[in-house]
Amino acid sequence: MNPSRVLSILVENRPGVLNRVASMIRRRGFNIDSLSVGPTEDESVSRMTITVHVGRQQAEQATKQLAKLIDVISIDDITGLRNVAHELLLIRMNAPLGQRTELLQVVNVFLGRIVDIASSSMIIEVTGTTEKIDNFVELMRPFGIKEVARSGAVALVRGDQARLSLLDLNGDAEAADRPGLVRAGGGADHTGDI
């Protein structure tokens, strides 16, 4: 089985961009494991973090195809880089009074927090790596899970290895030499006001 690849994509913040990116990945026959999108420090640009199970060569092909989309500014495969990638989990648990102490002990170990409580249930919030979230969900199963909502991973490269910045999009010569970073836009000019 192929490992997960994490793609960090800067896109124009316009209607329909998410659909075009997801459709292109679907046409390549890849299943998206998680997809998160949100605004960046520039309100006209959004960052998409996409996790897919594909090989390196397939990821490179997908990256080249994504780069042809006019709304895509840049793409970076951050899989092999030191990065911070976290998910958010909201989980509604069966929580009768007799089980709450034991349940809260597990929540505390995972640095979770209670965000809602009712007479026989509670909603717990946990953030962390995919592995941490998977482990927490497995430990919650014996208590009785009622409902789960889980975000996709959001990721940034750690420290000075950061590869994507809006300054890079204005023709930074160093950025052109970085492996994994793909300029995009299907010929559109992204060097003006983004």
N, C-alpha and C positions, 0 to 999 in steps of 0.2 A: 504494500500500500504506500502511496506517495505521502510525503510529509505535508503538513499545512504550510502554505505560502501566505505571507502577509504583505499585501500591497497597500501602499499609502498613496492616495491620488488627490491632487488638487484640481478642482473643477470650478468653472464659472457657476455662480449661485443663480441659476435660472430654472424656470419650470421645465420638466422633462428630462433633465440631465441624468437623474438617477435611473429612469426607465431606459435611456439609451445605453448607459454603462452596463446595467444588469442584462439587457437584451443581448448586447455584444458577447458577454461572458456566456450566456445561455446558448447562443448560436455556436460557440466553440465546443459545447458539450460539457462544460464544467459546472459542477454543483457548487453554489456559494454556501459555505458553512456559516459565515456571519458577515453582515454588512452594517456598518454604522456610518452615518453622515451627519455633519453639523458644521456650523459656521466657524470661520477662523478669526484671526485678529483683524482681517479685512472683510467687511460685510459683503463684498461682491464675490468672495471666494469661499468655497466649502471644502472640507477635507473628508474624503471617503476612506475608510479602512475596510478592506475586503479580505476575508480569509477563505482560501480555496485549497482543496486537496488535489494538487497537481505536481508533476515533476518540474524541475528547473527549466527544461527546454519548453515545456508547454506553457509555463508562466511567462517565459520570454516571448513566445508567440502571442499570447494574450495581451501582453504589455504593448507589443508593436501594433496590434489591432486597436487597442484602446487609444494609443497615441494619435490615431487617425481621426478620432472623434473631435469635432471642432470645439466643444466645450471643455475638453480635458486640457489642463495647463501643463501638468507634469505628473509622472508616475515613478514611484520608487518601490522596488522589491526590498523590503527591510527584513526579510526572513533571517539572513545570516548575520545581521548587525545586532549589537547590544541594544535592546529596546525595552520600553515599558509598555506592556499591552495589558489592559484591564477590561473586565466586563462588569456589568452591574446586574445583580440578581435581586428580584423582589419575590419572596416566597410566602404564601399564606399557609400557615401550619395549623393543624389540629392542636389545640393547646388547652386541655382541661386543667383545672387548678392543680390536680395531683401530679401533672407532668411538667409544669412550668419551670421548676427549679432545675431539673435535669436538662431541659431544653435550653434554658438561658446559659447554662454552663458551656454547652457546645457553641452557642452563638458567641459567647465571650472569647472562646479559644480562636474563633475565626474572625475576630474583631468586627463582628456584625453589630447591627443595632435594631431595636424594635421601633418600627415606624407607625404601627397601628396595633391596637389591642382591643379585643371584644371579649364577651363572656366565655367563649369556647375556642377562640382562634386568635392568632396574631400574625401580622405581616412583618417579616424580617428583611432587612437590606444588608447585602454583603457585596463588597467589591473586591476584585483581585484577578489573578490569572485564570485562564480557562480551567487549568488543573485544580486550582483552589475551589472554584465554583463547583466543578464536577464532584470533588470530594465532599463539599458541604452538602450538596443535594443528596448524595448517597447516605450520609450520616443522618439526614432528616427523614429519610423514607420510613424507618420504624416508628417515628412519632405520628406519621399520617400527613402527607402533603395534600393540601386541598387545591392549590393553584400555583403556577409558576409563570413569571414573566422575566425574560432574560434579554439583555442587550447584546449586541455583537461587540467584539473587541474594538477598543479605540487604542491607538498606538502612536508613540513618538520615539524616535531614536534617542538614546541616552547621551548626555553630556555634549562634548565638543564634536561628536560624530554626526550631529544633526545635519541632515542632508537637504531638507526642504525648507526654504524660506522665500518669502516674496521677493527679497532682494536678489536671490538667485535667478529669478525669472526675468530680470532686466539685463541679462547677458553676462553674468559673472563668469569669467574665463575658467576659474577653478571648478565651478559646478559642471562645466562641460566635460571635465576629465574624470568625474566620479562614476565608478561602475554602478549599475543598477538604476541610475537616474535617467529617465527618458523624457526628453522635451516632447511636447505634444501640441496638438491643436489643429492638425490637418491643414497646415499652411496659414492659419489665422495669426494675426499679429498680437501677441500678448505682452509686448514690451511697453505698451502705453499705460494708461491708467487702468489698473486692475480693480 
